């Protein structure tokens, strides 16, 4: 009985090892193909989720595949993050393992591009820039009221807009000052647009102070910009923006996608 148990453990271990080994080979081949399709300088990280892998491979249907590439250069941006989640990816496993797969289909594909704070800081000239999701009441006035134009945004029902908190150091009248800007991030014609709304100034020597309106508008203008994140992976149209700690994110979702050497089609 003891020998049988040991034999079963060894057998299971070999099967698991074979499963992970086959998954690693498939991930490598997919990574190469995606790098070619997206014209990336380096192969992206690929993870085929779900165990066992071999049952998915036999069916040629992979429940969840994740792709991620960091520090991609897009125009003037040097550290763009590109991610994609493929749900229900179908492709011949034999072709994947041999590296000859020339097309695959996906039931649902979610793609996103992340613009990092360091990249944005360099473009707009703000020192020590940090990015955070803003509090829900960040756009409220001193009495706690929100304008009718911002009610939908505050409620979080508009996917094409988000409220972002930007902290950084700016020079005001020859003195470096820490500032906090509350801005609206919008998706406009495929680009991210930052529209500053509120300014909070904290001078380490004088404490919190109020700036004259002219100076306030000048500081806010430094944070105003339009950012082009480039095309989403697999030519998906962007449909939403959101804010993460340290990054601004644009994303889109497509159904019934076919990716081949000749391009991408949906529907």
C-alpha positions in Angstrom: 0.0 0.0 0.0 2.8 2.4 0.9 4.6 1.6 -2.4 1.4 2.3 -4.3 1.0 5.7 -2.6 4.5 6.6 -3.4 4.0 5.6 -7.0 0.8 7.7 -7.2 2.7 10.7 -5.8 5.5 10.3 -8.3 3.0 9.9 -11.2 1.0 13.0 -10.2 4.3 15.0 -9.8 5.3 13.9 -13.3 2.0 14.9 -14.8 2.0 18.2 -13.1 5.6 18.8 -14.3 4.6 17.9 -17.8 1.5 20.2 -17.6 3.6 23.2 -16.4 6.3 22.4 -19.0 3.8 22.4 -21.8 2.3 25.6 -20.6 5.7 27.3 -20.5 6.4 26.3 -24.1 3.0 27.6 -25.2 3.5 30.9 -23.3 6.8 31.4 -25.0 5.4 30.9 -28.5 2.5 33.1 -27.8 4.8 35.8 -26.4 6.8 35.7 -29.7 3.8 36.0 -31.9 2.3 38.8 -29.9 5.6 40.8 -30.0 5.5 40.5 -33.8 1.8 41.5 -34.0 2.2 44.5 -31.7 5.7 45.4 -33.0 7.2 45.3 -29.6 11.0 45.6 -29.0 10.8 42.8 -26.3 8.6 39.8 -25.9 5.7 40.5 -23.4 5.1 38.4 -20.3 2.4 35.8 -21.1 0.5 33.7 -18.5 -1.9 31.0 -19.4 -4.1 30.6 -16.4 -6.1 27.6 -15.4 -5.1 24.1 -14.3 -4.7 21.6 -15.8 -3.2 23.2 -18.9 -3.2 20.0 -20.9 -7.0 19.7 -21.0 -7.2 23.2 -22.4 -4.5 22.4 -24.9 -6.3 19.3 -26.1 -9.5 21.3 -26.7 -7.5 24.2 -28.2 -9.5 26.6 -26.0 -7.7 28.6 -23.3 -10.0 30.1 -20.6 -7.8 33.0 -19.5 -4.6 34.3 -21.1 -2.9 37.4 -19.7 -0.3 39.5 -21.6 1.8 42.3 -20.1 4.6 44.5 -21.6 6.4 47.2 -19.6 8.4 50.3 -20.7 7.1 50.3 -24.2 8.0 53.5 -26.2 5.0 55.3 -27.7 5.8 58.7 -29.2 7.4 60.8 -26.5 6.4 58.3 -23.8 9.1 55.8 -22.7 7.5 53.7 -20.0 4.1 52.8 -21.3 2.5 49.7 -19.9 0.5 47.5 -22.2 -1.8 44.7 -20.9 -4.5 42.4 -22.4 -6.8 39.7 -21.0 -7.9 37.1 -23.5 -11.0 35.2 -22.3 -11.8 32.1 -24.4 -8.8 32.1 -26.7 -9.0 29.4 -29.4 -6.0 28.2 -31.4 -4.5 25.0 -32.6 -2.2 23.7 -29.8 0.0 21.9 -32.2 0.6 25.1 -34.1 1.3 27.0 -30.9 3.9 24.5 -29.7 5.6 24.4 -33.0 5.5 28.2 -33.4 3.5 28.0 -36.7 0.2 29.4 -35.4 -0.9 32.2 -37.8 -4.2 33.2 -36.3 -6.3 32.8 -33.2 -9.8 33.8 -32.1 -10.9 35.3 -28.7 -14.4 35.4 -27.2 -13.7 38.5 -25.2 -10.5 40.7 -25.2 -9.9 43.4 -22.7 -6.9 45.7 -23.4 -5.4 48.6 -21.5 -2.6 51.0 -21.7 -1.0 52.6 -18.6 0.8 55.9 -18.6 3.1 56.2 -15.6 3.6 59.2 -13.4 7.3 59.4 -14.2 6.6 59.7 -17.9 3.8 62.3 -17.5 6.0 64.3 -15.1 8.7 64.5 -17.7 6.3 65.7 -20.4 4.6 68.4 -18.4 7.6 69.5 -16.3 6.3 68.8 -12.8 8.8 67.6 -10.2 8.1 64.6 -7.9 4.7 64.0 -9.6 2.5 61.4 -8.0 -0.9 60.1 -9.2 -3.7 58.8 -7.0 -7.4 58.2 -7.5 -9.2 61.2 -5.9 -11.8 61.0 -3.2 -15.4 61.0 -4.3 -16.0 64.5 -2.8 -12.8 66.0 -4.3 -14.7 68.2 -6.7 -17.1 69.5 -4.0 -16.9 73.2 -3.0 -16.3 74.4 0.6 -20.0 73.8 1.3 -19.8 70.2 0.0 -21.8 70.9 -3.1 -21.0 69.5 -6.5 -21.9 71.2 -9.8 -24.6 69.6 -12.0 -22.0 69.0 -14.7 -19.9 66.9 -12.2 -22.8 65.0 -10.6 -22.5 62.0 -13.0 -18.7 62.0 -12.7 -18.9 62.0 -8.9 -21.4 59.1 -9.0 -18.9 57.1 -11.2 -21.5 56.4 -13.9 -19.4 57.8 -16.8 -16.6 55.5 -17.8 -15.0 58.1 -20.1 -14.2 60.4 -17.2 -12.4 60.0 -13.8 -11.2 62.3 -11.0 -7.5 62.3 -10.4 -5.3 63.7 -7.6 -1.9 65.0 -8.8 0.7 66.0 -6.3 4.0 67.6 -7.2 6.5 70.5 -6.8 6.2 73.7 -8.8 8.1 77.0 -8.8 6.0 80.0 -7.7 7.7 83.4 -7.7 11.1 81.8 -7.4 10.1 79.4 -4.6 9.5 75.6 -4.8 6.1 74.7 -3.4 4.3 71.4 -2.9 0.9 71.5 -4.6 -2.1 69.2 -4.9 -4.3 69.5 -8.0 -7.7 67.8 -8.4 -8.4 67.3 -12.1 -10.8 65.6 -14.4 -9.4 62.9 -16.6 -11.4 62.5 -19.8 -11.2 60.3 -22.9 -11.4 62.6 -25.9 -10.9 61.2 -29.5 -8.7 58.3 -28.1 -6.5 60.7 -26.1 -6.4 61.3 -22.3 -7.2 64.9 -21.4 -6.3 66.3 -18.0 -8.4 69.3 -16.9 -7.3 70.8 -13.6 -10.1 72.0 -11.4 -8.8 72.7 -7.8 -5.5 73.7 -6.3 -4.2 73.2 -2.8 -0.9 74.9 -1.9 1.2 73.9 1.1 4.3 75.9 1.6 6.6 74.3 4.2 7.6 77.6 5.6 4.2 79.4 5.7 1.8 76.4 5.9 -1.3 76.3 3.8 -1.8 79.6 1.9 -4.2 81.0 -0.7 -2.8 82.2 -4.0 -4.1 85.2 -5.9 -6.4 84.0 -8.7 -3.8 84.9 -11.4 -1.1 82.7 -9.8 -3.6 79.9 -9.1 -4.6 79.7 -12.8 -1.0 79.8 -13.8 -0.2 76.8 -11.6 -3.3 74.9 -12.8 -2.3 75.5 -16.4 1.0 73.6 -15.8 -1.1 70.4 -15.1 -3.3 70.8 -18.1 -2.4 68.5 -21.0 -3.6 66.0 -23.6 -1.7 62.6 -23.6 -1.7 60.2 -26.5 -1.3 56.7 -25.2 -1.1 55.2 -28.7 -3.3 52.4 -30.0 -4.7 49.8 -27.7 -3.4 46.2 -28.2 -5.0 44.4 -31.1 -6.5 47.7 -32.4 -9.3 47.8 -29.9 -11.1 51.2 -29.6 -10.6 52.8 -26.2 -13.9 53.2 -24.3 -12.9 54.0 -20.7 -10.4 55.7 -18.5 -9.5 55.2 -14.8 -6.9 56.2 -12.3 -4.5 53.8 -10.5 -1.9 54.6 -7.9 1.0 55.9 -10.1 -0.7 55.6 -13.5 -3.5 56.8 -15.7 -5.2 54.0 -17.6 -7.2 53.8 -20.8 -8.9 50.6 -21.8 -11.3 48.9 -24.2 -13.2 45.7 -24.6 -14.0 43.7 -27.8 -16.0 40.6 -28.5 -15.4 37.8 -31.0 -11.9 39.0 -32.1 -9.8 37.3 -34.7 -6.1 38.1 -34.7 -4.0 37.0 -37.7 -0.9 38.1 -39.6 -3.1 40.2 -41.8 -4.6 42.2 -39.0 -7.4 42.1 -36.5 -11.2 41.8 -37.1 -14.2 41.7 -34.7 -17.6 40.3 -34.9 
